Amino acid sequence: MMTMAQPSKGLLKPRDLAALLGIKEQTLAKWRMTRGMGPNFVKCGRSVLYHPDEVADFIARRTVNCTLRGQQL
């Protein structure tokens, strides 16, 4: 989690995160409107920012080792 000592250091803008994840910025916007879909974010006025730790948690929660979830071989 983010510490309060340097709250804005290293925060990612949506365009930067979209590039990192290989998705469109509009996908992040849709995820923000859908509760629980995307990484947690910081909202300051009209600005949206993502903390790298939240992004890492988001990626870790979606890391899988098989695409056959729920299917039997």
Distance bins in CASP14 RR format, pairs under 12 A and 6 or more apart:
PFRMAT RR
TARGET T0000
AUTHOR 0000-0000-0000
RMODE 2
METHOD distances of the structure
MODEL  1
1 7 0 0 0 0 0 1 0 0 0 0 0
1 40 0 0 0 0 1 0 0 0 0 0 0
1 42 0 0 0 0 0 1 0 0 0 0 0
1 51 0 0 0 0 1 0 0 0 0 0 0
1 52 0 0 0 0 0 1 0 0 0 0 0
1 53 1 0 0 1 0 0 0 0 0 0 0
1 54 0 0 0 0 1 0 0 0 0 0 0
1 56 0 0 0 0 0 1 0 0 0 0 0
1 57 0 0 0 0 1 0 0 0 0 0 0
2 8 0 0 0 0 1 0 0 0 0 0 0
2 9 0 0 0 0 1 0 0 0 0 0 0
2 10 0 0 0 0 1 0 0 0 0 0 0
2 11 0 0 0 0 1 0 0 0 0 0 0
2 40 0 0 0 0 1 0 0 0 0 0 0
2 41 0 0 0 0 0 1 0 0 0 0 0
2 42 0 0 0 0 1 0 0 0 0 0 0
2 49 0 0 0 0 0 1 0 0 0 0 0
2 50 0 0 0 0 0 1 0 0 0 0 0
2 51 1 0 1 0 0 0 0 0 0 0 0
2 52 0 0 0 0 1 0 0 0 0 0 0
2 53 1 0 0 1 0 0 0 0 0 0 0
2 54 1 0 0 1 0 0 0 0 0 0 0
2 55 0 0 0 0 0 1 0 0 0 0 0
2 56 0 0 0 0 0 1 0 0 0 0 0
2 57 0 0 0 0 0 1 0 0 0 0 0
3 9 0 0 0 0 1 0 0 0 0 0 0
3 51 0 0 0 0 0 1 0 0 0 0 0
3 53 0 0 0 0 1 0 0 0 0 0 0
4 51 0 0 0 0 0 1 0 0 0 0 0
6 51 0 0 0 0 0 1 0 0 0 0 0
7 42 1 0 0 1 0 0 0 0 0 0 0
7 44 0 0 0 0 1 0 0 0 0 0 0
7 49 0 0 0 0 1 0 0 0 0 0 0
7 51 0 0 0 0 1 0 0 0 0 0 0
7 53 0 0 0 0 0 1 0 0 0 0 0
8 42 0 0 0 0 1 0 0 0 0 0 0
8 44 0 0 0 0 1 0 0 0 0 0 0
8 47 0 0 0 0 0 1 0 0 0 0 0
8 49 1 0 0 1 0 0 0 0 0 0 0
8 50 0 0 0 0 0 1 0 0 0 0 0
8 51 0 0 0 0 1 0 0 0 0 0 0
8 52 0 0 0 0 0 1 0 0 0 0 0
9 49 0 0 0 0 0 1 0 0 0 0 0
9 51 0 0 0 0 1 0 0 0 0 0 0
9 52 0 0 0 0 1 0 0 0 0 0 0
9 53 0 0 0 0 0 1 0 0 0 0 0
10 16 0 0 0 0 1 0 0 0 0 0 0
10 17 0 0 0 0 0 1 0 0 0 0 0
10 42 0 0 0 0 0 1 0 0 0 0 0
10 49 0 0 0 0 1 0 0 0 0 0 0
10 50 0 0 0 0 1 0 0 0 0 0 0
10 51 1 0 0 1 0 0 0 0 0 0 0
10 52 1 0 0 1 0 0 0 0 0 0 0
10 53 0 0 0 0 0 1 0 0 0 0 0
10 54 0 0 0 0 0 1 0 0 0 0 0
10 55 0 0 0 0 0 1 0 0 0 0 0
11 17 0 0 0 0 1 0 0 0 0 0 0
11 39 0 0 0 0 0 1 0 0 0 0 0
11 40 0 0 0 0 0 1 0 0 0 0 0
11 41 0 0 0 0 1 0 0 0 0 0 0
11 42 1 0 0 1 0 0 0 0 0 0 0
11 43 0 0 0 0 0 1 0 0 0 0 0
11 44 0 0 0 0 1 0 0 0 0 0 0
11 47 0 0 0 0 1 0 0 0 0 0 0
11 48 0 0 0 0 1 0 0 0 0 0 0
11 49 1 0 1 0 0 0 0 0 0 0 0
11 50 1 0 0 1 0 0 0 0 0 0 0
11 51 1 0 1 0 0 0 0 0 0 0 0
11 52 1 0 0 1 0 0 0 0 0 0 0
11 53 0 0 0 0 0 1 0 0 0 0 0
11 54 0 0 0 0 1 0 0 0 0 0 0
11 55 0 0 0 0 0 1 0 0 0 0 0
12 18 0 0 0 0 1 0 0 0 0 0 0
12 19 0 0 0 0 1 0 0 0 0 0 0
12 20 1 0 0 1 0 0 0 0 0 0 0
12 21 0 0 0 0 0 1 0 0 0 0 0
12 25 0 0 0 0 0 1 0 0 0 0 0
12 28 0 0 0 0 0 1 0 0 0 0 0
12 39 0 0 0 0 1 0 0 0 0 0 0
12 41 0 0 0 0 1 0 0 0 0 0 0
12 42 0 0 0 0 1 0 0 0 0 0 0
12 47 0 0 0 0 0 1 0 0 0 0 0
12 48 0 0 0 0 1 0 0 0 0 0 0
12 49 1 0 0 1 0 0 0 0 0 0 0
12 50 1 0 1 0 0 0 0 0 0 0 0
12 51 1 0 0 1 0 0 0 0 0 0 0
12 52 1 0 0 1 0 0 0 0 0 0 0
12 53 0 0 0 0 0 1 0 0 0 0 0
12 54 0 0 0 0 1 0 0 0 0 0 0
12 55 1 0 0 1 0 0 0 0 0 0 0
12 56 0 0 0 0 0 1 0 0 0 0 0
12 58 0 0 0 0 0 1 0 0 0 0 0
13 19 0 0 0 0 1 0 0 0 0 0 0
13 20 0 0 0 0 0 1 0 0 0 0 0
13 25 0 0 0 0 1 0 0 0 0 0 0
13 28 0 0 0 0 0 1 0 0 0 0 0
13 41 0 0 0 0 0 1 0 0 0 0 0
13 42 0 0 0 0 0 1 0 0 0 0 0
13 44 0 0 0 0 0 1 0 0 0 0 0
13 47 0 0 0 0 1 0 0 0 0 0 0
13 48 1 0 0 1 0 0 0 0 0 0 0
13 49 1 0 0 1 0 0 0 0 0 0 0
13 50 1 0 0 1 0 0 0 0 0 0 0
13 51 0 0 0 0 0 1 0 0 0 0 0
13 55 0 0 0 0 0 1 0 0 0 0 0
14 20 0 0 0 0 0 1 0 0 0 0 0
14 21 0 0 0 0 0 1 0 0 0 0 0
14 23 0 0 0 0 0 1 0 0 0 0 0
14 24 0 0 0 0 0 1 0 0 0 0 0
14 25 1 0 1 0 0 0 0 0 0 0 0
14 26 0 0 0 0 1 0 0 0 0 0 0
14 27 0 0 0 0 1 0 0 0 0 0 0
14 28 1 0 1 0 0 0 0 0 0 0 0
14 29 1 0 0 1 0 0 0 0 0 0 0
14 30 0 0 0 0 0 1 0 0 0 0 0
14 31 0 0 0 0 0 1 0 0 0 0 0
14 32 0 0 0 0 1 0 0 0 0 0 0
14 38 0 0 0 0 0 1 0 0 0 0 0
14 39 0 0 0 0 0 1 0 0 0 0 0
14 41 0 0 0 0 1 0 0 0 0 0 0
14 42 0 0 0 0 0 1 0 0 0 0 0
14 43 0 0 0 0 0 1 0 0 0 0 0
14 46 0 0 0 0 0 1 0 0 0 0 0
14 47 0 0 0 0 1 0 0 0 0 0 0
14 48 1 0 1 0 0 0 0 0 0 0 0
14 49 0 0 0 0 1 0 0 0 0 0 0
14 50 1 0 0 1 0 0 0 0 0 0 0
14 55 0 0 0 0 0 1 0 0 0 0 0
15 21 0 0 0 0 0 1 0 0 0 0 0
15 22 0 0 0 0 0 1 0 0 0 0 0
15 23 0 0 0 0 0 1 0 0 0 0 0
15 24 0 0 0 0 1 0 0 0 0 0 0
15 25 1 0 1 0 0 0 0 0 0 0 0
15 26 0 0 0 0 0 1 0 0 0 0 0
15 27 0 0 0 0 0 1 0 0 0 0 0
15 28 0 0 0 0 1 0 0 0 0 0 0
15 29 0 0 0 0 0 1 0 0 0 0 0
15 48 0 0 0 0 0 1 0 0 0 0 0
15 49 0 0 0 0 0 1 0 0 0 0 0
15 50 0 0 0 0 0 1 0 0 0 0 0
16 22 0 0 0 0 0 1 0 0 0 0 0
16 23 0 0 0 0 0 1 0 0 0 0 0
16 25 0 0 0 0 1 0 0 0 0 0 0
16 28 0 0 0 0 0 1 0 0 0 0 0
16 48 0 0 0 0 0 1 0 0 0 0 0
16 49 0 0 0 0 1 0 0 0 0 0 0
16 50 0 0 0 0 1 0 0 0 0 0 0
16 52 0 0 0 0 0 1 0 0 0 0 0
16 55 0 0 0 0 1 0 0 0 0 0 0
17 23 0 0 0 0 1 0 0 0 0 0 0
17 24 0 0 0 0 0 1 0 0 0 0 0
17 25 0 0 0 0 1 0 0 0 0 0 0
17 27 0 0 0 0 0 1 0 0 0 0 0
17 28 1 0 0 1 0 0 0 0 0 0 0
17 29 0 0 0 0 0 1 0 0 0 0 0
17 31 0 0 0 0 0 1 0 0 0 0 0
17 32 0 0 0 0 0 1 0 0 0 0 0
17 38 0 0 0 0 1 0 0 0 0 0 0
17 39 1 0 0 1 0 0 0 0 0 0 0
17 40 0 0 0 0 0 1 0 0 0 0 0
17 41 0 0 0 0 1 0 0 0 0 0 0
17 42 0 0 0 0 0 1 0 0 0 0 0
17 48 0 0 0 0 1 0 0 0 0 0 0
17 49 0 0 0 0 1 0 0 0 0 0 0
17 50 1 0 1 0 0 0 0 0 0 0 0
17 51 0 0 0 0 0 1 0 0 0 0 0
17 52 0 0 0 0 1 0 0 0 0 0 0
17 54 0 0 0 0 1 0 0 0 0 0 0
17 55 1 0 0 1 0 0 0 0 0 0 0
17 56 0 0 0 0 0 1 0 0 0 0 0
17 58 0 0 0 0 1 0 0 0 0 0 0
17 59 0 0 0 0 0 1 0 0 0 0 0
18 24 1 0 0 1 0 0 0 0 0 0 0
18 25 1 0 1 0 0 0 0 0 0 0 0
18 26 0 0 0 0 1 0 0 0 0 0 0
18 27 1 0 0 1 0 0 0 0 0 0 0
18 28 1 0 1 0 0 0 0 0 0 0 0
18 29 0 0 0 0 1 0 0 0 0 0 0
18 30 0 0 0 0 0 1 0 0 0 0 0
18 31 0 0 0 0 0 1 0 0 0 0 0
18 38 0 0 0 0 0 1 0 0 0 0 0
18 39 0 0 0 0 0 1 0 0 0 0 0
18 48 0 0 0 0 0 1 0 0 0 0 0
18 50 0 0 0 0 0 1 0 0 0 0 0
18 55 0 0 0 0 0 1 0 0 0 0 0
19 25 0 0 0 0 1 0 0 0 0 0 0
19 27 0 0 0 0 0 1 0 0 0 0 0
19 28 0 0 0 0 0 1 0 0 0 0 0
20 28 0 0 0 0 0 1 0 0 0 0 0
20 39 0 0 0 0 0 1 0 0 0 0 0
20 50 0 0 0 0 1 0 0 0 0 0 0
20 52 0 0 0 0 1 0 0 0 0 0 0
20 55 1 0 0 1 0 0 0 0 0 0 0
20 56 0 0 0 0 0 1 0 0 0 0 0
20 58 0 0 0 0 0 1 0 0 0 0 0
20 59 0 0 0 0 1 0 0 0 0 0 0
21 27 0 0 0 0 1 0 0 0 0 0 0
21 28 0 0 0 0 1 0 0 0 0 0 0
21 31 0 0 0 0 0 1 0 0 0 0 0
21 38 0 0 0 0 1 0 0 0 0 0 0
21 39 0 0 0 0 1 0 0 0 0 0 0
21 50 0 0 0 0 0 1 0 0 0 0 0
21 55 0 0 0 0 1 0 0 0 0 0 0
21 56 0 0 0 0 0 1 0 0 0 0 0
21 58 0 0 0 0 1 0 0 0 0 0 0
21 59 0 0 0 0 1 0 0 0 0 0 0
21 62 0 0 0 0 0 1 0 0 0 0 0
22 28 0 0 0 0 0 1 0 0 0 0 0
22 59 0 0 0 0 0 1 0 0 0 0 0
23 29 0 0 0 0 0 1 0 0 0 0 0
23 30 0 0 0 0 0 1 0 0 0 0 0
23 31 0 0 0 0 1 0 0 0 0 0 0
23 37 0 0 0 0 0 1 0 0 0 0 0
23 38 0 0 0 0 0 1 0 0 0 0 0
23 39 0 0 0 0 0 1 0 0 0 0 0
23 58 0 0 0 0 0 1 0 0 0 0 0
24 30 0 0 0 0 1 0 0 0 0 0 0
24 31 0 0 0 0 0 1 0 0 0 0 0
25 31 0 0 0 0 0 1 0 0 0 0 0
25 32 0 0 0 0 0 1 0 0 0 0 0
25 48 0 0 0 0 0 1 0 0 0 0 0
25 50 0 0 0 0 0 1 0 0 0 0 0
26 32 0 0 0 0 0 1 0 0 0 0 0
26 33 0 0 0 0 0 1 0 0 0 0 0
27 33 0 0 0 0 0 1 0 0 0 0 0
27 34 0 0 0 0 0 1 0 0 0 0 0
27 37 0 0 0 0 1 0 0 0 0 0 0
27 38 0 0 0 0 1 0 0 0 0 0 0
27 39 0 0 0 0 0 1 0 0 0 0 0
28 34 0 0 0 0 0 1 0 0 0 0 0
28 37 0 0 0 0 1 0 0 0 0 0 0
28 38 1 0 0 1 0 0 0 0 0 0 0
28 39 0 0 0 0 1 0 0 0 0 0 0
28 41 0 0 0 0 1 0 0 0 0 0 0
28 48 0 0 0 0 1 0 0 0 0 0 0
28 49 0 0 0 0 0 1 0 0 0 0 0
28 50 0 0 0 0 1 0 0 0 0 0 0
28 55 0 0 0 0 0 1 0 0 0 0 0
28 58 0 0 0 0 0 1 0 0 0 0 0
29 37 0 0 0 0 0 1 0 0 0 0 0
29 38 0 0 0 0 0 1 0 0 0 0 0
29 41 0 0 0 0 0 1 0 0 0 0 0
29 48 0 0 0 0 1 0 0 0 0 0 0
30 36 0 0 0 0 0 1 0 0 0 0 0
30 37 1 0 0 1 0 0 0 0 0 0 0
30 38 0 0 0 0 1 0 0 0 0 0 0
31 37 1 0 1 0 0 0 0 0 0 0 0
31 38 1 1 0 0 0 0 0 0 0 0 0
31 39 1 0 0 1 0 0 0 0 0 0 0
31 40 0 0 0 0 0 1 0 0 0 0 0
31 41 0 0 0 0 1 0 0 0 0 0 0
31 48 0 0 0 0 0 1 0 0 0 0 0
31 50 0 0 0 0 0 1 0 0 0 0 0
31 58 0 0 0 0 1 0 0 0 0 0 0
31 62 0 0 0 0 0 1 0 0 0 0 0
32 38 1 0 0 1 0 0 0 0 0 0 0
32 39 0 0 0 0 1 0 0 0 0 0 0
32 40 0 0 0 0 1 0 0 0 0 0 0
32 41 1 0 0 1 0 0 0 0 0 0 0
32 42 0 0 0 0 0 1 0 0 0 0 0
32 43 0 0 0 0 1 0 0 0 0 0 0
32 48 1 0 0 1 0 0 0 0 0 0 0
32 49 0 0 0 0 0 1 0 0 0 0 0
32 50 0 0 0 0 0 1 0 0 0 0 0
33 41 0 0 0 0 0 1 0 0 0 0 0
33 48 0 0 0 0 0 1 0 0 0 0 0
36 54 0 0 0 0 0 1 0 0 0 0 0
36 58 0 0 0 0 1 0 0 0 0 0 0
36 61 0 0 0 0 0 1 0 0 0 0 0
36 62 0 0 0 0 0 1 0 0 0 0 0
37 58 0 0 0 0 1 0 0 0 0 0 0
37 61 0 0 0 0 0 1 0 0 0 0 0
37 62 0 0 0 0 0 1 0 0 0 0 0
38 48 0 0 0 0 0 1 0 0 0 0 0
38 50 0 0 0 0 1 0 0 0 0 0 0
38 54 0 0 0 0 1 0 0 0 0 0 0
38 55 0 0 0 0 1 0 0 0 0 0 0
38 57 0 0 0 0 0 1 0 0 0 0 0
38 58 1 0 0 1 0 0 0 0 0 0 0
38 59 0 0 0 0 0 1 0 0 0 0 0
38 61 0 0 0 0 1 0 0 0 0 0 0
38 62 0 0 0 0 1 0 0 0 0 0 0
39 48 0 0 0 0 0 1 0 0 0 0 0
39 49 0 0 0 0 0 1 0 0 0 0 0
39 50 1 0 1 0 0 0 0 0 0 0 0
39 51 0 0 0 0 1 0 0 0 0 0 0
39 52 0 0 0 0 1 0 0 0 0 0 0
39 53 0 0 0 0 1 0 0 0 0 0 0
39 54 1 0 1 0 0 0 0 0 0 0 0
39 55 1 0 1 0 0 0 0 0 0 0 0
39 56 0 0 0 0 1 0 0 0 0 0 0
39 57 1 0 0 1 0 0 0 0 0 0 0
39 58 1 1 0 0 0 0 0 0 0 0 0
39 59 0 0 0 0 1 0 0 0 0 0 0
39 60 0 0 0 0 0 1 0 0 0 0 0
39 61 0 0 0 0 1 0 0 0 0 0 0
39 62 0 0 0 0 1 0 0 0 0 0 0
40 48 0 0 0 0 0 1 0 0 0 0 0
40 49 0 0 0 0 0 1 0 0 0 0 0
40 50 1 0 0 1 0 0 0 0 0 0 0
40 51 1 0 0 1 0 0 0 0 0 0 0
40 52 0 0 0 0 0 1 0 0 0 0 0
40 53 0 0 0 0 1 0 0 0 0 0 0
40 54 1 0 1 0 0 0 0 0 0 0 0
40 55 0 0 0 0 1 0 0 0 0 0 0
40 56 0 0 0 0 0 1 0 0 0 0 0
40 57 1 0 0 1 0 0 0 0 0 0 0
40 58 1 0 0 1 0 0 0 0 0 0 0
40 61 0 0 0 0 0 1 0 0 0 0 0
41 47 0 0 0 0 1 0 0 0 0 0 0
41 48 1 0 1 0 0 0 0 0 0 0 0
41 49 1 0 0 1 0 0 0 0 0 0 0
41 50 1 0 1 0 0 0 0 0 0 0 0
41 51 0 0 0 0 1 0 0 0 0 0 0
41 52 0 0 0 0 0 1 0 0 0 0 0
41 54 1 0 0 1 0 0 0 0 0 0 0
41 55 0 0 0 0 1 0 0 0 0 0 0
41 58 0 0 0 0 0 1 0 0 0 0 0
42 48 1 0 0 1 0 0 0 0 0 0 0
42 49 1 0 1 0 0 0 0 0 0 0 0
42 50 1 0 0 1 0 0 0 0 0 0 0
42 51 1 0 0 1 0 0 0 0 0 0 0
42 52 0 0 0 0 0 1 0 0 0 0 0
42 53 0 0 0 0 0 1 0 0 0 0 0
42 54 0 0 0 0 1 0 0 0 0 0 0
42 55 0 0 0 0 0 1 0 0 0 0 0
43 49 0 0 0 0 1 0 0 0 0 0 0
43 50 0 0 0 0 0 1 0 0 0 0 0
49 55 0 0 0 0 0 1 0 0 0 0 0
50 56 0 0 0 0 0 1 0 0 0 0 0
50 57 0 0 0 0 0 1 0 0 0 0 0
50 58 0 0 0 0 1 0 0 0 0 0 0
50 59 0 0 0 0 0 1 0 0 0 0 0
51 57 0 0 0 0 1 0 0 0 0 0 0
51 58 0 0 0 0 0 1 0 0 0 0 0
52 58 0 0 0 0 0 1 0 0 0 0 0
52 59 0 0 0 0 0 1 0 0 0 0 0
53 59 0 0 0 0 0 1 0 0 0 0 0
53 60 0 0 0 0 0 1 0 0 0 0 0
54 60 0 0 0 0 0 1 0 0 0 0 0
54 61 0 0 0 0 0 1 0 0 0 0 0
55 61 0 0 0 0 0 1 0 0 0 0 0
55 62 0 0 0 0 0 1 0 0 0 0 0
56 62 0 0 0 0 0 1 0 0 0 0 0
56 63 0 0 0 0 0 1 0 0 0 0 0
57 63 0 0 0 0 0 1 0 0 0 0 0
62 69 0 0 0 0 0 1 0 0 0 0 0
64 70 0 0 0 0 0 1 0 0 0 0 0
66 72 0 0 0 0 0 1 0 0 0 0 0
66 73 0 0 0 0 1 0 0 0 0 0 0
67 73 0 0 0 0 0 1 0 0 0 0 0
END
